[in-house]
Amino acid sequence: MAVITQYVVVRDGVEKMTFTSKKEADAYDKMLDIADSLIPFIEQAECGLDEATIEKLAFYFATRKDDLSSLLKGNATEKAAEPVKKAAKKAEPQ
Amino acid sequence: MAVITQYVVVRDGVEKMTFTSKKEADAYDKMLDIADSLIPFIEQAECGLDEATIEKLAFYFATRKDDLSSLLKGNATEKAAEPVKKAAKKAEPQ
């Protein structure tokens, strides 16, 4: 029999994502932290958005944080505006 | 008589903001560029937002780009989440 190691990102007791590498699990966990921190920030824009939309936007910005950071620095290159390919295959959503 | 120098930020022929210092005018102009570049980026979130909301969000993110950049780096400090005081008095909206 073989023993494999799984790294599971858990939020409020819910298993969010399983990874085979700790590095990826940590990166995903950090990304979820960033998404959480963006929620109050987006709320302050006072655009009358509902909670689900704010969470979706926060998650989207967190997943594309490098592109967004680049745009915020004024690098409005085509590349930053391009949609990124879907998340890496290895991560299996729970 | 006195001669004063005004720096007016113009967009698509519309006078957006008048400044008494070139530096501030350039900064505001750059901020508007950043806001413009964020519009397609926010559209790609596919949250079903209307154009006016996307523009308002883009402008808001551009005006608070330092706080947002800090959050994207994972510095979810209280300071970054705090609303910033209104824009400096000197800038008179057109």
Backbone of each chain as ProteinMPNN parsed JSONL, in Angstrom:
{"seq_chain_A": "MAVITQYVVVRDGVEKMTFTSKKEADAYDKMLDIADSLIPFIEQAECGLDEATIEKLAFYFATRKDDLSSLLKGNATEKAAEPVKKAAKKAEPQ", "coords_chain_A": {"N_chain_A": [[0.861, -1.203, 0.0], [0.417, 2.343, -0.587], [1.372, 5.488, 0.804], [0.027, 8.633, 0.598], [0.56, 12.193, 0.716], [-1.649, 14.725, 1.514], [-2.564, 18.093, 1.131], [-4.81, 20.093, 2.558], [-6.81, 22.846, 2.146], [-8.54, 24.566, 4.537], [-11.429, 26.352, 5.48], [-13.201, 28.02, 7.903], [-13.924, 25.519, 8.877], [-14.64, 24.243, 6.591], [-13.635, 22.207, 3.899], [-11.724, 23.522, 1.425], [-9.963, 23.267, -0.765], [-7.823, 20.804, -2.227], [-4.418, 19.923, -2.222], [-1.374, 18.674, -3.671], [0.983, 19.659, -3.023], [2.659, 21.411, -0.49], [3.397, 24.019, -0.801], [1.729, 25.015, -2.805], [-0.687, 24.783, -1.513], [-0.337, 26.548, 0.593], [-0.099, 28.918, -0.873], [-2.632, 29.115, -2.006], [-4.159, 29.336, 0.278], [-3.231, 31.766, 1.261], [-4.137, 33.372, -0.781], [-6.883, 33.211, -0.382], [-7.025, 34.536, 2.037], [-6.326, 37.104, 1.192], [-8.472, 37.637, -0.494], [-10.532, 37.69, 1.409], [-9.733, 39.984, 2.802], [-10.194, 41.907, 0.956], [-12.878, 42.269, 0.825], [-14.153, 44.108, 2.781], [-12.926, 46.361, 1.768], [-13.904, 46.657, -0.85], [-16.554, 46.97, -0.253], [-16.506, 49.531, 0.793], [-16.53, 51.084, -1.438], [-19.003, 51.705, -1.931], [-20.941, 51.004, -3.95], [-23.371, 49.874, -4.028], [-23.426, 47.122, -4.195], [-24.388, 43.643, -3.957], [-23.779, 41.148, -1.357], [-22.876, 38.695, -2.394], [-21.904, 39.386, -4.909], [-19.847, 41.103, -4.202], [-18.181, 39.303, -2.887], [-17.547, 37.601, -4.987], [-16.189, 39.37, -6.698], [-14.048, 40.041, -5.009], [-12.746, 37.591, -4.755], [-12.078, 37.149, -7.406], [-10.29, 39.33, -7.88], [-8.32, 38.622, -6.074], [-7.4, 36.231, -7.138], [-6.27, 37.167, -9.452], [-4.242, 38.842, -8.633], [-1.638, 39.661, -9.281], [-1.769, 40.672, -11.9], [-3.562, 42.744, -11.398], [-2.136, 44.327, -9.584], [-0.137, 45.18, -11.246], [-1.547, 46.745, -13.07], [-2.362, 48.749, -11.337], [-0.025, 50.029, -10.932], [0.197, 51.401, -13.142], [0.928, 50.134, -15.392], [-0.516, 49.645, -18.023], [-0.523, 47.416, -19.733], [-1.357, 45.288, -22.532], [-1.13, 42.66, -21.72], [-1.711, 42.607, -19.001], [-4.363, 43.063, -19.02], [-5.444, 40.894, -20.128], [-7.507, 37.962, -19.901], [-6.688, 35.392, -17.567], [-5.414, 31.998, -17.95], [-7.449, 29.161, -16.936], [-7.423, 27.995, -13.469], [-4.496, 26.164, -12.275], [-4.197, 22.664, -13.26], [-3.648, 20.779, -11.232], [-4.887, 21.45, -8.797], [-7.615, 20.179, -7.107], [-10.919, 20.994, -6.963], [-12.874, 20.906, -3.966]], "CA_chain_A": [[0.0, 0.0, 0.0], [1.207, 3.568, -0.62], [0.827, 6.571, 1.632], [0.241, 9.92, -0.077], [0.309, 13.339, 1.589], [-2.541, 15.723, 0.908], [-2.614, 19.37, 1.855], [-6.197, 20.537, 2.35], [-7.058, 24.207, 2.65], [-9.817, 24.551, 5.249], [-11.913, 27.678, 5.886], [-14.385, 27.886, 8.764], [-14.288, 24.111, 8.985], [-15.025, 23.676, 5.286], [-12.477, 21.898, 3.064], [-11.879, 24.334, 0.213], [-9.185, 22.785, -1.918], [-6.799, 19.823, -1.85], [-3.21, 20.054, -3.033], [-0.368, 17.647, -3.401], [2.213, 20.317, -2.537], [2.392, 22.365, 0.604], [3.611, 25.358, -1.342], [0.511, 25.429, -3.507], [-1.754, 24.909, -0.515], [-0.078, 27.818, 1.296], [-0.39, 30.029, -1.802], [-4.1, 29.206, -2.132], [-4.641, 29.817, 1.585], [-2.917, 33.206, 1.309], [-5.024, 34.025, -1.746], [-8.203, 33.327, 0.259], [-6.889, 35.626, 3.028], [-6.363, 38.371, 0.452], [-9.87, 37.822, -0.932], [-11.288, 38.117, 2.605], [-9.369, 41.362, 3.185], [-10.687, 42.84, -0.07], [-14.341, 42.436, 0.936], [-14.514, 45.427, 3.338], [-12.388, 47.417, 0.893], [-14.846, 46.828, -1.977], [-17.802, 47.523, 0.335], [-16.36, 50.986, 0.985], [-16.726, 51.799, -2.723], [-20.424, 52.119, -1.858], [-21.553, 50.91, -5.277], [-24.658, 49.187, -3.907], [-23.285, 45.724, -4.633], [-24.806, 42.692, -2.918], [-22.659, 40.434, -0.733], [-22.362, 37.633, -3.275], [-21.126, 40.039, -5.968], [-18.609, 41.598, -3.58], [-17.302, 38.145, -2.641], [-17.065, 37.118, -6.294], [-15.176, 40.339, -7.144], [-12.876, 39.924, -4.123], [-12.059, 36.342, -5.117], [-11.496, 37.374, -8.739], [-9.114, 40.201, -7.728], [-7.264, 37.887, -5.358], [-6.799, 35.244, -8.045], [-5.502, 37.898, -10.495], [-3.62, 39.968, -7.922], [-0.422, 40.168, -9.935], [-2.2, 41.536, -13.008], [-4.176, 43.955, -10.844], [-1.061, 45.167, -9.032], [0.567, 45.777, -12.386], [-2.401, 47.841, -13.582], [-2.377, 49.835, -10.35], [1.241, 50.776, -11.068], [0.124, 52.196, -14.365], [1.368, 49.344, -16.549], [-1.773, 49.209, -18.653], [-0.162, 46.626, -20.923], [-2.371, 44.339, -23.004], [-0.991, 41.384, -20.978], [-2.379, 42.679, -17.689], [-5.824, 43.129, -19.188], [-5.893, 39.613, -20.694], [-7.96, 36.973, -18.898], [-5.634, 34.376, -17.343], [-5.961, 30.653, -18.173], [-8.098, 28.613, -15.735], [-6.449, 27.625, -12.41], [-3.681, 24.982, -12.635], [-5.006, 21.424, -13.207], [-3.4, 19.943, -10.041], [-5.802, 21.743, -7.673], [-8.958, 19.618, -7.357], [-11.886, 21.649, -6.068], [-13.637, 19.946, -3.109]], "C_chain_A": [[0.891, 1.244, 0.0], [0.538, 4.599, 0.286], [1.084, 7.884, 0.907], [-0.1, 11.042, 0.901], [-0.598, 14.311, 0.852], [-2.523, 16.974, 1.766], [-3.98, 19.986, 1.553], [-6.364, 21.92, 2.952], [-8.458, 24.232, 3.241], [-10.174, 25.981, 5.67], [-13.197, 27.491, 6.67], [-14.873, 26.434, 8.76], [-14.671, 23.463, 7.659], [-13.766, 23.424, 4.466], [-12.64, 22.614, 1.722], [-11.184, 23.709, -0.991], [-8.107, 21.844, -1.414], [-5.606, 19.949, -2.774], [-2.256, 18.924, -2.707], [0.931, 18.305, -2.965], [1.836, 21.378, -1.514], [2.474, 23.792, 0.094], [2.34, 25.871, -2.014], [-0.633, 25.645, -2.515], [-1.588, 26.233, 0.235], [-0.448, 29.004, 0.4], [-1.904, 30.218, -1.918], [-4.697, 29.777, -0.846], [-4.42, 31.328, 1.689], [-3.857, 33.967, 0.375], [-6.42, 34.204, -1.134], [-8.162, 34.425, 1.33], [-6.999, 36.979, 2.338], [-7.791, 38.664, 0.007], [-10.708, 38.314, 0.258], [-10.999, 39.577, 2.936], [-9.899, 42.372, 2.171], [-12.176, 43.139, 0.102], [-14.706, 43.79, 1.568], [-14.048, 46.573, 2.442], [-13.362, 47.711, -0.255], [-16.166, 47.404, -1.457], [-17.721, 49.036, 0.439], [-16.512, 51.768, -0.317], [-18.169, 52.29, -2.806], [-21.081, 52.138, -3.242], [-22.884, 50.143, -5.219], [-24.597, 47.74, -4.361], [-23.787, 44.781, -3.536], [-23.6, 41.85, -2.488], [-22.032, 39.403, -1.682], [-21.48, 38.232, -4.372], [-19.795, 40.531, -5.413], [-17.641, 40.434, -3.357], [-16.714, 37.631, -3.949], [-15.96, 38.039, -6.817], [-13.892, 40.176, -6.336], [-12.059, 38.687, -4.496], [-11.352, 36.502, -6.461], [-10.216, 38.215, -8.633], [-7.978, 39.451, -7.051], [-6.593, 36.876, -6.291], [-5.951, 35.942, -9.109], [-4.717, 39.059, -9.878], [-2.369, 40.505, -8.61], [-0.774, 41.101, -11.101], [-2.751, 42.856, -12.471], [-3.105, 44.891, -10.294], [-0.33, 45.896, -10.146], [-0.24, 46.951, -12.958], [-2.365, 49.032, -12.636], [-1.088, 50.652, -10.401], [1.249, 51.578, -12.369], [0.647, 51.442, -15.567], [0.138, 48.788, -17.243], [-1.451, 48.405, -19.9], [-1.311, 45.7, -21.272], [-2.377, 43.128, -22.085], [-1.803, 41.445, -19.698], [-3.893, 42.604, -17.88], [-6.358, 41.795, -19.697], [-6.441, 38.689, -19.595], [-6.918, 35.874, -18.779], [-6.25, 33.011, -17.586], [-6.527, 30.139, -16.855], [-7.036, 28.182, -14.723], [-5.741, 26.332, -12.815], [-4.473, 23.708, -12.408], [-4.906, 20.786, -11.82], [-4.435, 20.19, -8.96], [-7.167, 21.137, -7.979], [-9.945, 20.29, -6.391], [-12.641, 20.604, -5.254], [-15.101, 19.992, -3.472]], "O_chain_A": [[2.001, 1.206, 0.53], [-0.674, 4.585, 0.501], [2.235, 8.218, 0.626], [-0.931, 10.875, 1.793], [-0.339, 14.671, -0.296], [-2.471, 16.897, 2.993], [-4.26, 20.356, 0.413], [-6.087, 22.131, 4.132], [-9.441, 23.958, 2.552], [-9.322, 26.724, 6.157], [-14.157, 26.891, 6.187], [-16.069, 26.163, 8.655], [-14.988, 22.274, 7.611], [-12.92, 24.309, 4.342], [-13.581, 22.343, 0.976], [-11.744, 23.635, -2.085], [-7.545, 22.037, -0.335], [-5.772, 20.07, -3.988], [-2.311, 18.309, -1.642], [1.878, 17.619, -2.582], [0.859, 22.114, -1.652], [1.708, 24.661, 0.512], [1.933, 27.016, -1.812], [-1.436, 26.567, -2.662], [-2.561, 26.945, 0.483], [-1.04, 29.978, 0.865], [-2.395, 31.346, -1.926], [-5.618, 30.592, -0.882], [-5.293, 32.07, 2.141], [-4.315, 35.063, 0.696], [-7.063, 35.232, -1.345], [-9.136, 35.155, 1.513], [-7.674, 37.885, 2.826], [-8.265, 39.795, 0.115], [-11.498, 39.247, 0.12], [-11.905, 40.325, 3.306], [-10.04, 43.554, 2.485], [-12.676, 44.14, -0.412], [-15.476, 44.549, 0.98], [-14.692, 47.62, 2.367], [-13.609, 48.87, -0.587], [-16.811, 48.213, -2.124], [-18.702, 49.744, 0.214], [-16.613, 52.995, -0.291], [-18.514, 53.15, -3.615], [-21.685, 53.129, -3.652], [-23.451, 49.806, -6.259], [-25.584, 47.192, -4.852], [-23.641, 45.064, -2.347], [-22.559, 41.835, -3.145], [-20.811, 39.268, -1.752], [-20.445, 37.668, -4.725], [-18.752, 40.4, -6.054], [-16.441, 40.555, -3.604], [-15.539, 37.271, -4.016], [-14.933, 37.574, -7.312], [-12.793, 40.173, -6.89], [-10.83, 38.736, -4.546], [-10.215, 36.069, -6.647], [-9.188, 37.868, -9.216], [-6.812, 39.621, -7.408], [-5.378, 36.686, -6.244], [-4.999, 35.348, -9.614], [-4.544, 40.109, -10.496], [-2.081, 41.699, -8.519], [-0.174, 42.162, -11.272], [-2.461, 43.931, -12.997], [-3.158, 46.101, -10.512], [0.044, 47.061, -10.014], [0.311, 48.003, -13.283], [-2.34, 50.182, -13.073], [-1.052, 51.806, -9.975], [2.183, 52.329, -12.651], [0.799, 52.017, -16.645], [-0.21, 47.619, -17.079], [-2.002, 48.645, -20.975], [-2.137, 45.368, -20.422], [-3.432, 42.619, -21.707], [-2.492, 40.491, -19.336], [-4.614, 42.136, -16.999], [-7.569, 41.571, -19.704], [-5.898, 38.644, -18.491], [-6.328, 35.467, -19.78], [-7.463, 32.85, -17.454], [-6.144, 30.61, -15.784], [-5.87, 28.021, -15.085], [-6.273, 25.519, -13.571], [-5.309, 23.637, -11.507], [-5.903, 20.311, -11.275], [-4.834, 19.254, -8.267], [-7.813, 21.505, -8.961], [-9.822, 20.171, -5.172], [-13.005, 19.548, -5.771], [-15.907, 19.273, -2.881]]}, "seq_chain_B": "MAVITQYVVVRDGVEKMTFTSKKEADAYDKMLDIADSLIPFIEQAECGLDEATIEKLAFYFATRKDDLSSLLKGNATEKAAEPVKKAAKKAEPQ", "coords_chain_B": {"N_chain_B": [[-1.71, 93.712, -12.28], [-2.016, 90.136, -11.925], [-0.506, 87.052, -12.971], [-1.577, 83.82, -13.081], [-0.727, 80.337, -13.034], [-2.439, 77.634, -14.31], [-3.123, 74.187, -14.116], [-4.784, 72.034, -16.029], [-6.563, 69.095, -16.09], [-7.512, 67.288, -18.794], [-9.92, 65.25, -20.408], [-10.9, 63.478, -23.171], [-11.585, 65.913, -24.314], [-12.937, 67.102, -22.281], [-12.805, 69.183, -19.449], [-11.435, 67.992, -16.59], [-10.289, 68.359, -14.046], [-8.799, 70.996, -12.119], [-5.585, 72.163, -11.3], [-3.095, 73.675, -9.169], [-0.587, 72.898, -9.232], [1.807, 71.325, -11.259], [2.67, 68.812, -10.739], [0.652, 67.636, -9.189], [-1.376, 67.666, -11.032], [-0.377, 65.945, -12.96], [-0.314, 63.609, -11.479], [-3.02, 63.173, -10.977], [-3.905, 62.84, -13.584], [-2.561, 60.502, -14.269], [-3.792, 58.809, -12.497], [-6.37, 58.739, -13.545], [-5.791, 57.427, -15.913], [-5.107, 54.937, -14.908], [-7.548, 54.203, -13.791], [-9.054, 53.979, -16.14], [-7.757, 51.789, -17.264], [-8.482, 49.812, -15.564], [-11.083, 49.216, -16.088], [-11.679, 47.289, -18.265], [-10.549, 45.143, -16.964], [-12.111, 44.741, -14.661], [-14.492, 44.209, -15.888], [-13.979, 41.672, -16.853], [-14.427, 40.104, -14.682], [-16.881, 39.279, -14.795], [-19.312, 39.805, -13.332], [-21.744, 40.712, -13.857], [-22.089, 43.451, -13.741], [-23.252, 46.834, -14.238], [-22.247, 49.419, -16.627], [-21.844, 51.923, -15.434], [-21.445, 51.272, -12.756], [-19.147, 49.747, -12.919], [-17.362, 51.693, -13.813], [-17.414, 53.426, -11.632], [-16.375, 51.765, -9.633], [-13.837, 51.283, -10.739], [-12.736, 53.838, -10.693], [-12.745, 54.329, -7.971], [-10.961, 52.288, -7.058], [-8.679, 53.174, -8.328], [-8.254, 55.624, -7.096], [-7.648, 54.75, -4.566], [-5.342, 53.28, -4.845], [-2.908, 52.686, -3.573], [-3.604, 51.634, -1.066], [-5.035, 49.409, -1.956], [-3.077, 47.99, -3.365], [-1.468, 47.291, -1.25], [-3.147, 45.583, 0.195], [-3.341, 43.532, -1.675], [-0.869, 42.481, -1.485], [-1.089, 41.09, 0.707], [-1.016, 42.392, 3.055], [-3.07, 42.736, 5.246], [-3.667, 44.945, 6.894], [-5.329, 46.961, 9.369], [-5.175, 49.618, 8.627], [-5.087, 49.646, 5.837], [-7.618, 48.916, 5.235], [-9.108, 50.969, 6.047], [-11.305, 53.729, 5.277], [-10.162, 56.378, 3.172], [-9.335, 59.874, 3.852], [-11.304, 62.493, 2.308], [-10.497, 63.69, -1.059], [-7.582, 65.837, -1.485], [-7.968, 69.316, -0.478], [-7.089, 71.273, -2.333], [-7.552, 70.463, -4.997], [-9.903, 71.496, -7.296], [-12.966, 70.384, -8.234], [-14.18, 70.365, -11.595]], "CA_chain_B": [[-2.453, 92.45, -12.508], [-1.16, 88.975, -11.667], [-0.737, 85.938, -13.901], [-1.41, 82.552, -12.355], [-0.662, 79.18, -13.924], [-3.368, 76.566, -13.931], [-2.889, 72.919, -14.813], [-6.124, 71.462, -16.158], [-6.569, 67.722, -16.616], [-8.581, 67.201, -19.805], [-10.167, 63.898, -20.897], [-11.855, 63.515, -24.294], [-12.021, 67.294, -24.507], [-13.685, 67.609, -21.115], [-11.915, 69.581, -18.363], [-11.815, 67.154, -15.452], [-9.873, 68.905, -12.741], [-7.801, 72.058, -12.255], [-4.603, 72.132, -10.21], [-2.142, 74.788, -9.205], [0.779, 72.371, -9.397], [1.903, 70.371, -12.38], [2.868, 67.481, -10.156], [-0.656, 67.096, -8.81], [-2.153, 67.445, -12.255], [0.146, 64.715, -13.576], [-0.725, 62.467, -10.645], [-4.454, 62.956, -11.227], [-4.007, 62.335, -14.954], [-2.119, 59.109, -14.229], [-4.835, 58.061, -11.774], [-7.472, 58.511, -14.493], [-5.326, 56.369, -16.831], [-5.214, 53.656, -14.187], [-8.982, 53.884, -13.707], [-9.457, 53.498, -17.471], [-7.192, 50.451, -17.542], [-9.135, 48.826, -14.687], [-12.454, 48.926, -16.556], [-11.773, 45.957, -18.888], [-10.155, 44.131, -15.971], [-13.279, 44.478, -13.8], [-15.511, 43.566, -16.751], [-13.672, 40.236, -16.983], [-14.862, 39.372, -13.481], [-18.198, 38.755, -15.212], [-20.224, 39.833, -12.186], [-23.024, 41.283, -14.289], [-22.176, 44.853, -13.297], [-23.492, 47.761, -15.352], [-21.069, 50.217, -16.969], [-21.651, 53.01, -14.458], [-20.902, 50.668, -11.529], [-17.761, 49.366, -13.217], [-16.555, 52.921, -13.85], [-17.308, 53.938, -10.261], [-15.428, 50.871, -8.947], [-12.497, 51.507, -11.308], [-12.258, 55.138, -10.18], [-12.498, 54.131, -6.527], [-9.719, 51.513, -6.896], [-7.549, 54.001, -8.764], [-7.969, 56.654, -6.084], [-7.099, 54.085, -3.36], [-4.475, 52.22, -5.386], [-1.853, 52.277, -2.631], [-4.212, 50.72, -0.084], [-5.382, 48.156, -2.64], [-1.827, 47.255, -3.631], [-1.018, 46.746, 0.027], [-4.008, 44.416, 0.487], [-3.011, 42.462, -2.627], [0.39, 41.851, -1.039], [-1.374, 40.286, 1.891], [-0.924, 43.205, 4.277], [-4.473, 43.068, 5.559], [-3.678, 45.757, 8.131], [-6.509, 47.798, 9.551], [-4.989, 50.884, 7.927], [-5.419, 49.5, 4.411], [-9.065, 48.734, 5.045], [-9.8, 52.203, 6.466], [-11.581, 54.675, 4.188], [-9.19, 57.486, 3.216], [-10.054, 61.165, 3.922], [-11.692, 62.991, 0.982], [-9.338, 64.165, -1.846], [-7.014, 67.085, -0.935], [-8.846, 70.469, -0.757], [-6.619, 72.126, -3.43], [-8.117, 70.09, -6.3], [-11.314, 71.931, -7.403], [-13.64, 69.636, -9.316], [-14.778, 71.22, -12.66]], "C_chain_B": [[-1.484, 91.29, -12.246], [-1.5, 87.89, -12.689], [-0.547, 84.644, -13.128], [-1.391, 81.413, -13.378], [-1.616, 78.121, -13.414], [-3.042, 75.318, -14.75], [-4.217, 72.176, -14.85], [-6.025, 70.069, -16.772], [-7.783, 67.577, -17.527], [-8.7, 65.752, -20.267], [-11.241, 63.982, -21.959], [-12.452, 64.916, -24.414], [-12.777, 67.874, -23.328], [-12.692, 67.974, -20.015], [-12.344, 68.841, -17.094], [-11.493, 67.822, -14.123], [-8.793, 69.948, -12.979], [-6.863, 72.016, -11.061], [-3.696, 73.354, -10.313], [-0.73, 74.246, -9.309], [0.772, 71.289, -10.468], [1.975, 68.944, -11.846], [1.518, 66.837, -9.809], [-1.494, 66.786, -10.041], [-1.695, 66.145, -12.932], [-0.321, 63.483, -12.798], [-2.196, 62.13, -10.894], [-4.655, 62.341, -12.608], [-3.628, 60.853, -14.99], [-3.191, 58.251, -13.541], [-6.012, 57.766, -12.705], [-7.087, 57.435, -15.505], [-5.486, 55.005, -16.181], [-6.68, 53.229, -14.103], [-9.463, 53.326, -15.053], [-8.977, 52.071, -17.709], [-7.862, 49.374, -16.681], [-10.502, 48.402, -15.22], [-12.537, 47.56, -17.248], [-11.446, 44.837, -17.893], [-11.348, 43.744, -15.096], [-14.384, 43.798, -14.615], [-15.283, 42.067, -16.819], [-14.067, 39.434, -15.741], [-16.238, 38.75, -13.74], [-19.174, 38.657, -14.026], [-21.559, 40.471, -12.571], [-23.198, 42.721, -13.848], [-22.474, 45.759, -14.487], [-22.298, 48.706, -15.495], [-20.778, 51.279, -15.905], [-21.014, 52.47, -13.179], [-19.436, 50.304, -11.737], [-16.865, 50.599, -13.218], [-16.343, 53.476, -12.442], [-16.298, 53.093, -9.462], [-13.999, 51.144, -9.414], [-11.907, 52.804, -10.758], [-11.898, 55.011, -8.706], [-11.175, 53.385, -6.311], [-8.505, 52.355, -7.283], [-7.21, 55.045, -7.706], [-7.34, 56.017, -4.836], [-6.075, 53.012, -3.76], [-3.39, 51.785, -4.414], [-2.403, 51.301, -1.59], [-4.497, 49.362, -0.729], [-4.128, 47.323, -2.91], [-1.334, 46.586, -2.358], [-1.845, 45.501, 0.393], [-3.636, 43.244, -0.418], [-1.702, 41.768, -2.258], [0.151, 41.028, 0.225], [-1.225, 41.073, 3.175], [-2.333, 43.646, 4.641], [-4.529, 43.875, 6.833], [-4.968, 46.549, 8.162], [-6.404, 49.033, 8.668], [-5.45, 50.757, 6.482], [-6.923, 49.431, 4.23], [-9.819, 50.011, 5.401], [-10.131, 53.084, 5.27], [-10.624, 55.854, 4.312], [-9.983, 58.789, 3.278], [-10.307, 61.637, 2.504], [-10.453, 63.547, 0.279], [-8.893, 65.523, -1.295], [-7.862, 68.276, -1.373], [-8.429, 71.143, -2.051], [-7.303, 71.761, -4.74], [-9.572, 70.554, -6.36], [-11.958, 71.173, -8.553], [-14.266, 70.605, -10.296], [-16.277, 71.033, -12.688]], "O_chain_B": [[-0.269, 91.46, -12.339], [-2.617, 87.818, -13.199], [0.527, 84.399, -12.58], [-1.975, 81.526, -14.456], [-1.599, 77.759, -12.238], [-2.723, 75.406, -15.936], [-4.716, 71.738, -13.814], [-5.462, 69.898, -17.854], [-8.926, 67.724, -17.094], [-7.686, 65.093, -20.494], [-12.342, 64.477, -21.715], [-13.658, 65.081, -24.593], [-13.213, 69.024, -23.376], [-11.826, 67.168, -19.677], [-13.452, 69.029, -16.59], [-12.311, 67.848, -13.204], [-7.982, 69.827, -13.897], [-7.31, 71.848, -9.926], [-3.55, 73.971, -11.368], [0.224, 75.011, -9.455], [-0.14, 70.466, -10.558], [1.42, 68.01, -12.424], [1.277, 65.664, -10.094], [-2.218, 65.792, -10.092], [-2.51, 65.356, -13.41], [-0.675, 62.458, -13.38], [-2.57, 60.963, -11.006], [-5.47, 61.436, -12.782], [-4.285, 60.051, -15.654], [-3.458, 57.121, -13.951], [-6.584, 56.677, -12.663], [-7.924, 56.63, -15.913], [-5.936, 54.047, -16.809], [-7.016, 52.063, -14.312], [-10.186, 52.331, -15.1], [-9.693, 51.25, -18.28], [-7.823, 48.189, -17.01], [-11.019, 47.35, -14.845], [-13.374, 46.741, -16.87], [-11.993, 43.737, -17.972], [-11.569, 42.564, -14.824], [-15.108, 42.938, -14.115], [-16.23, 41.28, -16.842], [-14.038, 38.204, -15.765], [-16.692, 37.851, -13.032], [-19.764, 37.611, -13.756], [-22.399, 40.737, -11.711], [-24.319, 43.169, -13.607], [-22.02, 45.503, -15.602], [-21.448, 48.789, -14.609], [-19.628, 51.503, -15.527], [-20.152, 53.119, -12.586], [-18.596, 50.517, -10.863], [-15.752, 50.568, -12.694], [-15.253, 53.933, -12.097], [-15.478, 53.629, -8.716], [-13.073, 51.226, -8.607], [-10.73, 52.861, -10.402], [-10.873, 55.524, -8.257], [-10.362, 53.792, -5.482], [-7.448, 52.269, -6.66], [-6.039, 55.323, -7.446], [-6.58, 56.676, -4.127], [-5.956, 51.977, -3.105], [-2.988, 50.622, -4.429], [-1.777, 50.291, -1.268], [-4.241, 48.311, -0.141], [-4.12, 46.108, -2.71], [-0.845, 45.457, -2.385], [-1.298, 44.495, 0.846], [-3.619, 42.096, 0.025], [-1.45, 40.631, -2.656], [1.051, 40.366, 0.74], [-1.295, 40.506, 4.265], [-2.734, 44.78, 4.378], [-5.303, 43.576, 7.743], [-5.611, 46.778, 7.137], [-7.378, 49.455, 8.044], [-6.123, 51.646, 5.959], [-7.448, 49.837, 3.193], [-11.007, 50.142, 5.106], [-9.33, 53.184, 4.34], [-10.307, 56.285, 5.421], [-11.131, 58.848, 2.838], [-9.601, 61.226, 1.583], [-9.458, 63.848, 0.939], [-9.689, 66.267, -0.722], [-8.412, 68.283, -2.475], [-9.296, 71.558, -2.82], [-7.613, 72.652, -5.531], [-10.4, 70.082, -5.58], [-11.544, 71.305, -9.705], [-14.844, 71.601, -9.863], [-16.961, 71.654, -13.501]]}, "name": "protein", "num_of_chains": 2, "seq": "MAVITQYVVVRDGVEKMTFTSKKEADAYDKMLDIADSLIPFIEQAECGLDEATIEKLAFYFATRKDDLSSLLKGNATEKAAEPVKKAAKKAEPQMAVITQYVVVRDGVEKMTFTSKKEADAYDKMLDIADSLIPFIEQAECGLDEATIEKLAFYFATRKDDLSSLLKGNATEKAAEPVKKAAKKAEPQ"}
